[in-house]
């Protein structure tokens, strides 16, 4: 049976916690009894979050700073106990990539989405492997299932995270670690707010998404994905041959743009 973290096992660590899914998950984990160490770049927002619960502790820092993240994780464990559950959720999406290819935007997407997760995985895996237990969940996206016009850098970075999570699950599960991937659809957050001209089917609140995610932590299965109807549609599309898939995706994304 895979390891499933409980409040008595140690601290929950959440990155990208200043808003959206990360913030909602941190609040719900605290409500469920965890001491939650939250991380994001924006210290003021983290402090405001920590003020909502005595169980939430603020650790501001940029996930792209490898040394800073290692120091934060070491500091959490030294002061508050082992990290039993890590939710690596920090990420970015740049709407400008819908308009044209931009090398800087593409590299920044990978730097934050993939590099940020790797910078946390290093110290977390080192500590958890030594203890012989731990749980790590990485936020990817349904966009990581395959190519979507207008989402090249974002989707590719999320596909990389799915691959990373799969390999880590297979590698470390025999040693007592549980690795999961969270593949959301559209969630009402600051990241999706710029998509006002874009249809977002089955969009849900961050609070509802947090309940699904935290319930998934408790179950311990590999993939936590929602909404299921959209996830199944994406999975089915990947079974199509490319001559059918490519025009279908072009048509679907054109129709999603309300101004076309």
NURO-263266 format. One record per residue: x, z, y of N, C-alpha, C in turn; residue in three letters. Coordinates in Angstrom, 1 decimal. Each point is the difference from the previous one (the first is absolute). Example, Ala and Ser with C-alpha at 12.3 -4.5 7.8 and 13.67 -1.06 7.14 Angstrom:
# NURO-263266
      nx      nz      ny     cax     caz     cay      cx      cz      cy   aa
    13.2     7.8    -5.7    -0.9     0.0     1.2     0.9     0.0     1.2  ALA
    -0.4    -0.7     1.1     0.9     0.0     1.1    -0.8     0.8     1.1  SER
# end
This chain:
# NURO-263266
      nx      nz      ny     cax     caz     cay      cx      cz      cy   aa
     0.9     0.0    -1.2    -0.9     0.0     1.2     0.9     0.0     1.2  UNK
    -0.3    -0.8     1.0     0.8    -0.1     1.2    -0.2     1.2     0.9  UNK
     1.1     0.3     0.7     0.0     1.2     0.9    -1.0    -0.3     1.1  UNK
    -0.8     1.0     0.3    -0.9     0.0     1.2     0.2     1.2     0.8  UNK
     0.5    -0.1     1.2     0.4     1.1     0.8    -1.3     0.9     0.4  UNK
     0.3     1.3     0.0    -1.0     1.0     0.4     0.6     0.8     1.2  UNK
    -0.8     0.6     0.8     0.6     0.8     1.1     1.0     1.0    -0.4  UNK
    -0.1     0.6    -1.2     1.0     1.0    -0.4     1.3    -0.6    -0.4  UNK
     0.0    -1.4    -0.2     1.3    -0.6    -0.4     0.9    -0.3     1.2  UNK
    -0.5     0.0     1.2     0.9    -0.2     1.1    -0.7    -0.7     1.2  UNK
     0.8    -0.5     0.8    -0.5    -0.6     1.3    -0.4    -1.5    -0.2  UNK
    -1.0    -0.4     0.8    -0.4    -1.4     0.1     0.7    -0.6     1.2  UNK
     0.6    -1.1    -0.1     0.7    -0.7     1.1    -0.7    -1.3     0.3  UNK
    -0.4    -0.2     1.2    -0.8    -1.2     0.4     0.7    -0.7     1.2  UNK
     0.4    -1.3    -0.2     0.6    -0.7     1.1    -1.1    -0.9     0.7  UNK
     0.2    -0.4     1.2    -1.0    -0.8     0.7    -1.3     0.8     0.3  UNK
     0.2     1.3     0.3    -1.1     1.0     0.0    -0.6     0.2     1.4  UNK
     0.5    -0.7     1.0    -0.5     0.2     1.3    -1.4    -0.6     0.3  UNK
    -0.4    -0.9    -0.9    -1.3    -0.6     0.2    -0.5    -0.7    -1.3  UNK
    -1.2    -0.5     0.0    -0.5    -0.8    -1.1     0.0     0.7    -1.3  UNK
     0.3    -0.7    -1.1     0.0     0.5    -1.3     0.9     1.2    -0.2  UNK
     1.2    -0.1     0.5     0.9     1.2    -0.2    -0.5     1.3     0.6  UNK
    -0.6    -0.1     1.2    -0.6     1.2     0.6    -1.1     0.5    -0.8  UNK
    -0.9    -0.9    -0.4    -1.2     0.5    -0.8     0.4     0.6    -1.4  UNK
     1.0    -0.6    -0.6     0.5     0.5    -1.3     0.7     1.4     0.2  UNK
     0.8     0.2     1.1     0.6     1.2     0.3    -1.1     1.1     0.1  UNK
    -1.0    -0.2     0.8    -1.0     1.0     0.2    -0.8     0.3    -1.3  UNK
    -0.2    -1.0    -0.8    -0.7     0.3    -1.2     0.8     0.7    -1.0  UNK
     1.3    -0.3    -0.1     0.9     0.8    -0.9     0.1     1.4     0.4  UNK
     0.0     0.3     1.4     0.1     1.3     0.4    -1.3     0.7    -0.3  UNK
    -1.1    -0.7     0.1    -1.4     0.6    -0.4     0.0     0.3    -1.5  UNK
     0.7    -0.7    -0.8     0.0     0.2    -1.4     1.1     1.0    -0.4  UNK
     0.7     0.6     0.9     0.9     1.2    -0.3     1.4    -0.3     0.1  UNK
     0.5    -1.2     0.3     1.4    -0.3     0.1     0.6     0.4     1.4  UNK
     1.2     0.4     0.0     0.8     0.0     1.2     0.5    -1.4     0.2  UNK
    -0.3    -0.5     1.2     0.3    -1.5     0.2     1.0    -0.1     1.1  UNK
     1.1    -0.7    -0.3     1.0    -0.3     1.0    -0.2    -1.4     0.4  UNK
    -0.3    -0.2     1.3    -0.4    -1.3     0.5     1.1    -0.6     0.8  UNK
     0.1    -1.4    -0.1     1.1    -0.7     0.7    -0.5    -1.2     0.7  UNK
     0.5    -0.3     1.2    -0.3    -1.3     0.7     1.0     0.0     1.2  UNK
     0.0    -1.1     0.7     0.9     0.0     1.2    -0.6     0.8     1.2  UNK
    -1.3     0.0     0.1    -0.7     0.6     1.2    -0.1     1.5    -0.2  UNK
     0.9     0.7     0.6     0.0     1.5    -0.1    -1.3     0.6     0.5  UNK
    -0.5    -0.5     1.2    -1.2     0.6     0.6    -1.2    -0.1    -0.9  UNK
    -0.2    -1.1    -0.7    -1.1    -0.2    -0.9     0.1     0.9    -1.2  UNK
     1.3     0.1    -0.5     0.2     0.9    -1.2    -0.3     1.4     0.4  UNK
     0.4     0.5     1.2    -0.2     1.3     0.4    -1.5     0.3     0.1  UNK
    -0.8    -1.0     0.5    -1.4     0.1     0.1    -0.7     0.1    -1.4  UNK
     0.6    -0.7    -0.9    -0.5     0.0    -1.4     0.3     1.4    -0.6  UNK
     1.2     0.5     0.2     0.4     1.3    -0.6    -0.9     1.1     0.6  UNK
    -0.4    -0.2     1.3    -0.8     1.1     0.6    -1.4     0.1    -0.6  UNK
    -0.4    -1.0    -0.8    -1.3     0.1    -0.7     0.0     0.8    -1.3  UNK
     1.2     0.3    -0.5     0.0     0.8    -1.2     1.3     0.8    -0.1  UNK
     0.0     1.2    -0.4     1.2     0.8    -0.1     0.8    -0.5    -1.2  UNK
    -0.6    -0.8    -0.9     0.7    -0.5    -1.2     0.8    -1.3     0.3  UNK
    -0.1    -0.5     1.2     0.6    -1.3     0.4     1.2     0.3     0.8  UNK
     1.2    -0.6    -0.4     1.3     0.2     0.7     0.5    -1.3     0.6  UNK
     0.4     0.0     1.2     0.5    -1.2     0.7     1.5    -0.3    -0.2  UNK
     0.3    -1.2    -0.4     1.4    -0.4    -0.1     0.2    -1.4     0.5  UNK
     0.0    -0.2     1.3     0.1    -1.3     0.6     1.4    -0.7    -0.3  UNK
    -0.1    -1.3    -0.1     1.2    -0.8    -0.3    -0.4    -1.4    -0.4  UNK
     0.9    -0.9     0.2    -0.2    -1.4    -0.3     0.5    -0.3    -1.4  UNK
    -0.9    -0.6    -0.8     0.3    -0.3    -1.4     1.1    -1.0    -0.2  UNK
     0.3    -0.8     1.1     1.1    -1.0    -0.1     1.3     0.7     0.2  UNK
     0.1     1.3     0.3     1.2     0.7     0.2     0.3     0.7    -1.4  UNK
     0.9    -0.5    -0.8     0.3     0.5    -1.3     0.5     1.4     0.0  UNK
     0.9     0.3     0.9     0.6     1.3     0.0    -1.0     1.1     0.5  UNK
    -0.8    -0.4     1.0    -1.1     0.9     0.5    -1.0     0.3    -1.1  UNK
    -0.4    -1.0    -0.8    -1.0     0.3    -1.0     0.6     0.9    -1.1  UNK
     1.2    -0.2    -0.3     0.7     0.8    -1.0     0.1     1.5     0.5  UNK
     0.3     0.1     1.2     0.1     1.4     0.6    -1.4     0.6     0.1  UNK
    -1.0    -0.7     0.3    -1.4     0.5     0.1    -0.4     0.5    -1.4  UNK
     0.2    -0.8    -1.0    -0.5     0.4    -1.4     0.8     1.2    -0.5  UNK
     1.3     0.0     0.3     0.8     1.2    -0.4    -0.4     1.2     0.8  UNK
    -0.4    -0.1     1.3    -0.4     1.1     0.7    -1.4     0.5    -0.4  UNK
    -0.9    -0.9    -0.4    -1.3     0.5    -0.6     0.3     0.8    -1.2  UNK
     0.8    -0.5    -0.9     0.2     0.7    -1.3     0.7     1.3     0.2  UNK
     1.0     0.1     0.9     0.7     1.2     0.3    -0.9     1.1     0.6  UNK
    -0.9    -0.4     0.9    -0.9     1.0     0.7    -1.3     0.3    -0.7  UNK
    -0.6    -1.0    -0.7    -1.3     0.1    -0.5    -0.2    -0.2    -1.5  UNK
     1.0    -0.3    -0.7    -0.1    -0.3    -1.4     0.1    -1.4    -0.4  UNK
     0.0    -0.3    -1.3     0.1    -1.4    -0.4    -1.1    -0.9     0.4  UNK
     0.3    -1.3     0.2    -1.0    -1.0     0.3    -0.6    -0.4    -1.4  UNK
    -1.2     0.4    -0.3    -0.6    -0.3    -1.2    -0.8    -1.3     0.0  UNK
    -0.5    -0.4     1.2    -0.8    -1.2     0.2     0.5    -0.7     1.3  UNK
     0.4    -1.2    -0.1     0.4    -0.8     1.2    -0.9    -1.2     0.1  UNK
    -0.6    -0.2     1.2    -0.8    -1.1     0.3     0.7    -0.9     1.0  UNK
     0.7    -1.0    -0.4     0.8    -0.9     0.9    -0.9    -1.0     0.5  UNK
    -0.5     0.2     1.2    -1.1    -0.7     0.6     0.4    -0.8     1.3  UNK
     1.1     0.4     0.6     0.4    -0.7     1.3     0.1    -1.5    -0.2  UNK
    -0.6    -0.7     1.0     0.1    -1.4    -0.1    -0.5    -0.7     1.3  UNK
     0.3    -1.2     0.2    -0.4    -0.8     1.2    -0.6    -1.3    -0.4  UNK
    -0.8    -0.5     0.8    -0.5    -1.4     0.0    -0.1    -0.6     1.4  UNK
     0.6    -1.1     0.2     0.0    -0.7     1.3    -0.9    -1.2     0.0  UNK
    -1.1     0.1     0.7    -1.0    -1.1     0.1     0.6    -1.3     0.5  UNK
     1.1     0.1     0.7     0.6    -1.2     0.6     0.5    -0.9    -1.1  UNK
     0.2     0.5    -1.3     0.4    -0.9    -1.0    -1.1    -1.0    -0.5  UNK
    -1.2     0.3     0.5    -1.1    -1.0    -0.3     0.2    -1.3     0.8  UNK
     0.7     0.1     1.1     0.1    -1.1     0.9     1.2    -0.9    -0.3  UNK
     1.2     0.6    -0.4     1.2    -0.8    -0.2     1.0     0.8    -0.8  UNK
     1.0    -0.7    -0.6     1.1     0.7    -0.7     0.9     0.6     1.0  UNK
     0.4     1.2    -0.1     0.9     0.7     0.9     1.0     0.8    -0.9  UNK
     1.3    -0.3     0.1     1.0     0.6    -0.9     0.0     1.5     0.3  UNK
     0.0     0.4     1.3     0.1     1.4     0.4    -1.2     0.8    -0.6  UNK
    -1.2    -0.6     0.1    -1.2     0.7    -0.6     0.1     0.1    -1.5  UNK
     0.5    -1.0    -0.6     0.1     0.0    -1.5     1.0     1.1    -0.4  UNK
     1.2     0.1     0.6     1.0     1.0    -0.3    -0.5     1.4     0.3  UNK
    -0.7     0.1     1.1    -0.5     1.4     0.4    -1.1     0.4    -1.1  UNK
    -0.8    -0.9    -0.5    -1.0     0.4    -1.0     0.7     0.5    -1.2  UNK
     1.1    -0.6    -0.5     0.7     0.4    -1.1     0.8     1.3     0.3  UNK
     0.5     0.1     1.2     0.8     1.2     0.3    -0.9     1.3    -0.1  UNK
    -1.2    -0.1     0.5    -0.8     1.2     0.0    -0.7     0.1    -1.4  UNK
    -0.7    -1.0    -0.4    -0.8     0.1    -1.2     0.8     0.2    -1.3  UNK
     1.0    -0.8    -0.1     0.8     0.2    -1.2     1.2     0.9     0.2  UNK
     0.8    -0.2     1.1     1.1     0.9     0.2    -0.4     1.4     0.2  UNK
    -1.1     0.3     0.7    -0.5     1.3     0.2    -0.3     0.7    -1.3  UNK
    -0.6    -0.7    -0.9    -0.3     0.6    -1.3     1.2     0.3    -0.8  UNK
     1.0    -0.9     0.0     1.3     0.2    -0.7     0.7     1.2     0.6  UNK
     0.0     0.1     1.3     0.7     1.1     0.6    -0.5     1.4    -0.4  UNK
    -1.3     0.0    -0.3    -0.6     1.3    -0.6     0.2     0.1    -1.5  UNK
    -0.1    -1.1    -0.6     0.2     0.0    -1.5     1.3     0.6    -0.5  UNK
     1.1    -0.3     0.8     1.3     0.4    -0.4     0.1     1.5    -0.2  UNK
    -0.3     0.8     1.0     0.1     1.5    -0.1    -1.1     0.5    -0.9  UNK
    -1.2    -0.6     0.0    -1.1     0.6    -0.8     0.3    -0.2    -1.5  UNK
     0.4    -1.2    -0.4     0.3    -0.2    -1.4     1.2     0.9    -0.5  UNK
     1.0     0.1     0.9     1.1     0.8    -0.4    -0.4     1.4    -0.4  UNK
    -0.9     0.6     0.9    -0.4     1.4    -0.2    -1.0     0.1    -1.1  UNK
    -0.9    -0.9    -0.1    -1.1     0.0    -1.1     0.6    -0.2    -1.4  UNK
     1.0    -0.9    -0.1     0.6    -0.2    -1.3     0.7     1.2    -0.5  UNK
     0.7     0.7     0.9     0.7     1.2    -0.3    -1.0     1.1    -0.5  UNK
    -1.2     0.0     0.6    -1.0     1.0    -0.4    -0.8    -0.4    -1.2  UNK
     0.0    -1.3    -0.3    -0.8    -0.5    -1.1    -1.4    -0.1     0.2  UNK
    -0.4     0.0     1.3    -1.5    -0.2     0.3    -0.1    -0.4     1.5  UNK
    -1.1    -0.7     0.3    -0.3    -0.4     1.3    -0.9    -1.1     0.0  UNK
    -0.7    -0.2     1.2    -1.0    -1.1     0.1     0.2    -0.7     1.3  UNK
     0.1    -1.4    -0.1     0.3    -0.8     1.2    -1.1    -1.1     0.0  UNK
    -0.7    -0.2     1.2    -0.9    -1.1     0.1     0.5    -0.8     1.2  UNK
     0.0    -1.3    -0.1     0.5    -0.9     1.0    -1.2    -0.9     0.4  UNK
    -0.2     0.0     1.4    -1.1    -0.9     0.5     0.4    -1.4     0.1  UNK
    -0.6    -0.9    -0.8     0.2    -1.4     0.1    -1.3    -0.6     0.7  UNK
    -0.6    -1.0    -0.6    -1.2    -0.6     0.5    -0.5    -1.1    -0.9  UNK
    -1.3    -0.3     0.0    -0.5    -1.2    -0.7     0.7    -1.2     0.4  UNK
     0.5    -0.1     1.2     0.7    -1.1     0.5     1.3    -0.3    -0.8  UNK
     0.5     1.0    -0.7     1.2    -0.1    -0.8    -0.3    -0.8    -1.3  UNK
    -1.3    -0.3    -0.4    -0.3    -0.7    -1.2     0.5    -1.4     0.0  UNK
     0.0    -0.6     1.2     0.4    -1.4     0.1    -0.1    -0.6     1.4  UNK
     0.4    -1.2     0.2     0.1    -0.5     1.4    -1.3    -0.2     0.7  UNK
     0.0     0.5     1.3    -1.2    -0.1     0.8     0.5    -0.6     1.3  UNK
    -0.6    -1.2     0.5     0.5    -0.5     1.2    -0.2     1.0     1.2  UNK
     1.1     0.0     0.8    -0.1     1.0     1.1     0.5     1.4    -0.3  UNK
     0.5     0.2    -1.2     0.4     1.3    -0.5     1.3    -0.1    -0.8  UNK
     0.9    -0.9     0.4     1.2    -0.3    -0.8     0.9     1.2    -0.1  UNK
     0.5     0.6     1.1     0.9     1.1     0.0    -0.7     1.3    -0.6  UNK
    -1.2     0.2     0.5    -0.7     1.3    -0.4    -0.3    -0.1    -1.5  UNK
    -0.5    -1.1    -0.5    -0.4    -0.1    -1.4     1.2     0.0    -0.9  UNK
     1.1    -0.7     0.5     1.2     0.0    -0.9     0.7     1.3    -0.1  UNK
     0.0     0.8     1.1     0.5     1.4     0.0    -0.8     0.8    -0.9  UNK
    -1.3    -0.2     0.0    -0.9     0.8    -0.9     0.1    -0.4    -1.5  UNK
     0.3    -1.3    -0.2     0.3    -0.4    -1.4     1.2     0.7    -0.5  UNK
     1.0     0.1     0.9     1.3     0.6    -0.4    -0.3     1.5    -0.4  UNK
    -0.9     0.7     0.7    -0.3     1.4    -0.3    -0.7     0.1    -1.4  UNK
    -0.9    -0.9    -0.3    -0.6     0.0    -1.3     1.0    -0.1    -1.1  UNK
     0.9    -1.0     0.2     1.1    -0.2    -1.0     0.8     1.3    -0.2  UNK
     0.4     0.6     1.2     0.8     1.2     0.0    -0.7     1.1    -0.8  UNK
    -1.3     0.2     0.3    -0.8     1.1    -0.6    -0.1    -0.3    -1.5  UNK
    -0.2    -1.2    -0.4    -0.1    -0.3    -1.5     1.3     0.3    -0.7  UNK
     1.1    -0.4     0.6     1.3     0.3    -0.7     0.3     1.5     0.0  UNK
    -0.3     0.7     1.1     0.3     1.5     0.0    -1.0     0.7    -1.0  UNK
    -1.2    -0.5    -0.2    -0.9     0.7    -0.9     0.6    -0.2    -1.4  UNK
     0.4    -1.2    -0.4     0.5    -0.2    -1.3     1.3     0.7    -0.3  UNK
     0.8     0.1     1.1     1.3     0.6    -0.2     0.0     1.5    -0.1  UNK
    -0.9     0.6     0.9     0.1     1.5     0.1    -1.1     0.8    -0.7  UNK
    -1.1    -0.7    -0.4    -1.1     0.7    -0.7     0.5     0.8    -1.2  UNK
     0.9    -0.5    -0.8     0.5     0.8    -1.2     0.7     1.2     0.4  UNK
     0.5     0.1     1.3     0.8     1.1     0.5    -0.9     1.0     0.7  UNK
    -1.3    -0.2     0.0    -0.9     1.0     0.6    -0.5    -0.4     1.4  UNK
     0.3    -1.2     0.5    -0.5    -0.3     1.3    -1.2    -1.0    -0.1  UNK
    -0.9     0.2     1.0    -1.1    -0.9     0.1     0.1    -0.9     1.3  UNK
     0.1    -1.3    -0.2     0.1    -0.9     1.2    -1.3    -0.8     0.0  UNK
    -0.6    -0.1     1.2    -1.3    -0.7     0.2     0.1    -1.0     1.1  UNK
    -0.8    -0.9     0.0    -0.1    -1.0     1.2    -1.5     0.1     0.5  UNK
    -0.1     0.0     1.3    -1.3     0.0     0.7    -0.2    -1.3     0.6  UNK
    -1.0    -0.8    -0.5    -0.3    -1.3     0.6    -1.4     0.0     0.6  UNK
     0.0     0.3     1.3    -1.3     0.0     0.8    -0.4    -1.4     0.4  UNK
    -1.3    -0.2     0.2    -0.5    -1.1     0.8     0.0     0.3     1.4  UNK
    -1.1    -0.3     0.7     0.0     0.3     1.5    -0.5     1.4     0.2  UNK
     0.7     0.7     0.9    -0.4     1.4     0.3     0.0     0.0     1.6  UNK
    -0.9     0.8     0.5    -0.1     0.1     1.5     1.1     0.9     0.5  UNK
     1.1    -0.7     0.5     1.2     0.7     0.5     0.5    -0.8     1.2  UNK
     1.0     0.6     0.7     0.6    -0.7     1.1     0.6    -1.3    -0.4  UNK
     0.4    -0.1    -1.3     0.7    -1.2    -0.4    -1.0    -1.2    -0.2  UNK
    -1.3     0.3    -0.3    -1.0    -1.0    -0.2    -0.8    -0.3     1.3  UNK
     0.1     0.9     1.0    -0.7    -0.1     1.2     0.2    -1.4     0.7  UNK
     1.3    -0.5     0.0     0.2    -1.3     0.7    -0.7    -1.2    -0.7  UNK
    -0.6     0.2    -1.2    -0.7    -1.1    -0.7    -1.4    -0.1     0.4  UNK
    -0.3     0.2     1.2    -1.4    -0.1     0.5    -0.6    -1.3    -0.2  UNK
     0.8    -1.1     0.0    -0.5    -1.3    -0.2     0.0    -0.5    -1.5  UNK
     0.2     1.0    -0.9     0.2    -0.3    -1.4    -0.9     0.8    -0.8  UNK
    -0.8    -0.7    -0.9    -0.9     0.7    -0.9     0.8     0.8    -1.0  UNK
    -0.3     1.3    -0.2     0.7     0.9    -0.9    -1.1     0.5    -1.0  UNK
    -0.1    -0.7    -1.1    -1.1     0.4    -1.0     0.2     1.4    -0.6  UNK
    -1.1     0.7    -0.2     0.0     1.3    -0.6     0.9     1.0     0.7  UNK
     0.2    -0.1     1.3     0.8     0.9     0.8    -0.5     1.4    -0.1  UNK
     0.8     1.0    -0.2    -0.4     1.4    -0.1     0.8     0.9     0.9  UNK
    -0.5     1.2     0.2     0.6     1.0     0.9     1.3     0.5    -0.6  UNK
     0.9     0.5     0.8     1.2     0.7    -0.5    -0.3     1.2    -0.9  UNK
    -1.1     0.7     0.4    -0.4     1.2    -0.7    -0.4    -0.3    -1.5  UNK
    -0.8    -1.1    -0.1    -0.5    -0.4    -1.3     1.2    -0.5    -0.8  UNK
     0.9    -0.8     0.6     1.2    -0.4    -0.7     0.8     1.2    -0.5  UNK
     0.2     1.0     0.9     0.8     1.2    -0.4    -0.6     0.7    -1.2  UNK
    -1.3     0.0    -0.1    -0.6     0.7    -1.2     0.3    -0.8    -1.3  UNK
    -0.1    -1.3     0.1     0.4    -0.9    -1.2     1.4     0.2    -0.4  UNK
     0.9     0.1     1.1     1.4     0.1    -0.3     0.3     1.4    -0.6  UNK
    -0.5     1.0     0.6     0.3     1.4    -0.5    -0.6     0.2    -1.4  UNK
    -1.1    -0.6    -0.3    -0.6     0.1    -1.3     0.9    -0.8    -1.0  UNK
     0.6    -1.1     0.5     0.9    -0.7    -0.8     1.3     0.8    -0.3  UNK
     0.5     0.7     0.9     1.1     0.9    -0.2    -0.3     0.9    -1.2  UNK
    -1.2     0.6     0.0    -0.4     1.0    -1.0    -0.1    -0.7    -1.4  UNK
    -0.4    -1.2     0.0    -0.1    -0.7    -1.3     1.3    -0.5    -0.6  UNK
     0.9    -0.4     0.9     1.4    -0.3    -0.5     0.2    -1.4    -0.5  UNK
    -1.1    -0.9     0.1     0.2    -1.4    -0.4     0.9    -0.7     0.9  UNK
     0.5    -1.2    -0.5     1.0    -0.7     0.8    -0.6    -0.6     1.3  UNK
    -1.0    -0.8     0.0    -0.5    -0.6     1.2    -1.3     0.6     0.5  UNK
     0.0     0.3     1.3    -1.1     0.5     0.7    -0.4    -1.1     1.0  UNK
    -1.1    -0.7    -0.3    -0.4    -1.2     0.8    -1.5     0.1     0.3  UNK
    -0.3    -0.5     1.2    -1.3     0.0     0.6    -0.1    -0.9     1.1  UNK
    -1.2    -0.5     0.3    -1.2     0.1    -0.8     0.1    -0.9    -1.3  UNK
    -0.6     0.4    -1.0     0.2    -0.6    -1.3    -0.5    -1.5     0.0  UNK
    -1.1    -0.3     0.7    -0.5    -1.4     0.0     1.0    -0.9     0.6  UNK
     0.6     0.4     1.1     1.0    -0.8     0.6     1.3    -0.1    -0.8  UNK
     0.4     1.1    -0.6     1.2     0.0    -0.9    -0.2    -0.9    -1.2  UNK
    -1.2     0.0    -0.6    -0.2    -0.9    -1.1     0.0    -1.5     0.4  UNK
    -0.5    -0.2     1.2     0.0    -1.4     0.5     1.4    -0.5     0.2  UNK
     0.9     0.9     0.6     1.4    -0.4     0.2     0.7    -0.2    -1.4  UNK
    -0.3     0.9    -0.9     0.7    -0.2    -1.3    -0.5    -1.2    -0.7  UNK
    -1.3    -0.3     0.1    -0.5    -1.3    -0.7     0.6    -1.2     0.6  UNK
     0.2     0.0     1.4     0.6    -1.2     0.7     1.4    -0.3    -0.5  UNK
     0.7     1.1    -0.4     1.4    -0.3    -0.4     0.1    -0.6    -1.4  UNK
    -1.2    -0.1    -0.7     0.0    -0.7    -1.3    -0.2    -1.5     0.2  UNK
    -0.3    -0.5     1.2    -0.3    -1.4     0.2     1.3    -0.7     0.1  UNK
     0.0    -1.3    -0.4     1.2    -0.8     0.1     0.2    -0.3     1.5  UNK
     1.3    -0.2     0.4     0.3    -0.2     1.5    -0.8    -1.1     0.6  UNK
    -0.3    -1.1    -0.6    -0.7    -1.1     0.6    -1.4     0.5     0.4  UNK
    -0.6     1.0    -0.6    -1.3     0.5     0.3     0.2     1.3     1.0  UNK
     1.0     0.8    -0.3     0.2     1.2     0.8     0.3    -0.3     1.5  UNK
     0.9    -1.0     0.2     0.4    -0.2     1.4    -1.1    -0.4     0.9  UNK
    -0.8    -1.1    -0.4    -1.1    -0.3     0.9    -1.1     1.0     0.1  UNK
    -0.2     0.8    -1.0    -1.0     1.1     0.0     0.4     1.1     1.0  UNK
     1.3     0.4     0.0     0.5     1.0     1.0     0.0    -0.6     1.4  UNK
     0.3    -1.2     0.2     0.0    -0.6     1.3    -1.5     0.0     0.6  UNK
    -0.9    -0.4    -0.9    -1.4     0.0     0.4    -0.5     1.4     0.3  UNK
     0.3     1.0    -0.9    -0.5     1.3     0.2     0.5     0.6     1.3  UNK
     1.3    -0.2     0.3     0.5     0.6     1.3    -0.5    -0.7     1.2  UNK
    -0.3    -1.3    -0.1    -0.5    -0.7     1.2    -1.4     0.6     0.2  UNK
    -0.8     0.2    -1.0    -1.4     0.5     0.2     0.0     1.4     0.5  UNK
     1.0     0.8    -0.4     0.1     1.3     0.5     0.2     0.2     1.5  UNK
     0.6    -1.1     0.6     0.2     0.0     1.4    -1.3    -0.3     0.7  UNK
    -0.6     1.0     0.7    -1.3    -0.2     0.6     0.0    -1.1     1.2  UNK
     1.1    -0.3     0.5     0.1    -0.9     1.1     0.2    -1.4    -0.4  UNK
    -0.1    -0.3    -1.4     0.2    -1.4    -0.5    -1.3    -0.5    -0.6  UNK
# end
